[in-house]
Amino acid sequence: MKFFIDTANLDEIREVHSLGVLDGVTTNPSLVAKENISFHDRLREITDLVAGSVSAEVIATDAPGMIEDGLELAKIAPNITIKVPMTPDGLKAVKVFSEKNIKTNVTLIFSANQALLAARAGASYVSPFLGRLDDIGHNGLDLISTISQIFDIHGIDTEIIAASIRHPIHITEAATRGAHIATVPYKTILQLFNHPLTDQGIEKFLADWSNRTK
Ligand code: E4P
């Protein structure tokens, strides 16, 4: 399973890129709004740094508007992926982008049927939202398993991005259940490094080293 970072913050992207584990970036209007920046300028900065897929979400809600937004965004760099919401208009836009070989990420997926529809319309990626399903008492991880099973049975090559990740267990479970990618907030990527036995092991090695006799 690959790692994307779910942020529009350039410092966070730089830091995770320097760790050597970054395969792509996802942004959404809420993440961009936090940054107080020009969206297109920030996308240029991100795509200069990251070679993998960089998802940029359309703001229009009707198909012609989404297509116009997406074609503008796609001009920024070849690795821009157009993110569209899971609606009938969104899928009309996906069909057009797919015919033009522009990659798409269908977002706000909360059911297996939505994922199947998006894949059939030609989506490169689908983004089931784990945390938001958990928040309303559903099991987001079970949705990853179901989508993965359907895509395997039917030979669908749309990739599954586990999104709305809230904690490290989401990541381990998304990987075992067949997500191709997890898009993870910066804070949670850092949490993946933590283990008390690693810290204790380093302390012990250093203590033994400083107590050596020769
Ligand atoms: C990613 O593509 C999504 O926009 C993101 O993971 C949503 O996460 P949230 O539910 O924590 O806002």
Residues whose N, C-alpha, C, O or C-beta is under 5 A from the ligand:
A	BS01	E4P	D6 T26 T27 N28 S127 G131 R132 A163 S164 I165 T183
